[in-house]
């Protein structure tokens, strides 16, 4: 199963507390559910949890890997030959727009298709066809002018071109 974290995990600690005292039921062992149980490193603080999550998201290692994730989920590696090379291929019904459920006349086939989608989900719409641009590393951003930084973001960092040249040799 594939699940992604929503933006709140990186910026809004309020969603981790049940401040409105909603009745969320009980766990299988009968414990009443309330606030999210945080990992030990958060020391019981939703603010600390979000602070650490955001620092991890903004770290150089995550920044270096994020464009690859974007290519897999929203970009050129979502479908087609690049997806096959990246071992990122799913059942055809999981792809956005692969079937018009309303056009299926056979009731049992339509219900089976709807259940397949409901239980296994769908990939988001493909948004990009070119490799996603890479973030300029922190140490380089500090030495660059505003125009150099924005140009690097809009034109890419050149890493893909360097890799292609290396692969060609």
ABEGO torsion letter per residue (X at the ends): XBBBBBAAAAABAAAABBAAGBBAEBBAAGBBBBBBBBBAAAGGBAAAAAAAAAAAAABAAAAAAAAAAAAAAABAAABEAAAAAAGBBBBAAABBGABBAAABABAAAAAAAAAAAAAAEBBBBBABABBBBBBBBAAAAAABBAAAAAAAAAAEAGAAAAAAAAAAX
